[in-house]
Amino acid sequence: MLQAAKSQSWAYLQLMRPANIVTAWADILVGFAASGSGLWQQVDMSLVWLLVATSGLYGGGVVFNDVFDAELDAQERPERPIPSGMIAKQNAIALGTLLLVLGIVAATQVSVTSLVIATTVAFAAIVYDAFSKHHNIFGPINMGICRGGNLLLGVSAVPAMVEQLWFLAIIPIAYIAAITLISQGEVHGGNNRTGIAALVLIAGVISGVLTLGLIPEYQTLVALPLIVLFAWRVIPAFVQAWREATPANIRTAVKAGVLSLIVLDAAIAAGFAGLPYGLLVLGLLPISLSLAQIFAVT
């Protein structure tokens, strides 16, 4: 009985993709830094609430991903918690709903702006899971909007800054669009066109981060070592997936892309708040990598 309960608890954790959730924390820390807030000056409850909010929103989003894909996963990924029978579909729906509500309620504790952004992210996640994920163009854009909204959720620690820094969302939108594009071949393999498109988007992301130097508050030279680290982690995996679009290569590229979100966030954070802050964000990477050894990263 006890062993069965432990196995089911483990299955619920698998549904929530813990390694991915850690990458969402990095988005919040970037937005928090860009807003003018900083851990060196203050640690207030707004940051705590925003971290709870993103955990609920991301966790709920990936749970519903498996809910809507349950029939497909029964054929292609029968080992997953729902098709394997470890978790009943209605229980997964209840968990996903609870997590999304938690995310929205936590955001409400910060500001009305945070509430609006969190609600938008939750809605976009459900639209992606239910409808757009299999669409070649709208799917990647939709998923990118979820991630861009998550970064702006961090900015909403200072609500007035969201209007000034809205363009920061373009960077994660483009990056997640690249990952989502290439991930479409995770099961059956991809094609060269999506690989090229993904690489073009990656190049655009790196250029976008470097362009942030046009903002007086952003220090490109401070961020440069982390930008190089990001490129080193991502580009080779994406090039390999483009050259040989096998499911194995694509899964490797997707995993590298998702986990390297932390490195990308660290680079942006360092430019806004200094290298120590960027290294603090980068410190989430080993945590995420450790969790990725245990739980799926998709």
PyMOL commands that set and color helices and strands:
alter all, ss='L'
color gray80, all
select helices_A, chain A and resi 2-16+18-34+45-68+70-76+89-108+112-130+132-134+138-155+160-183+192-214+220-243+247-259+261-273+275-282+284-292
alter helices_A, ss='H'
color red, helices_A
deselect
rebuild
show_as cartoon
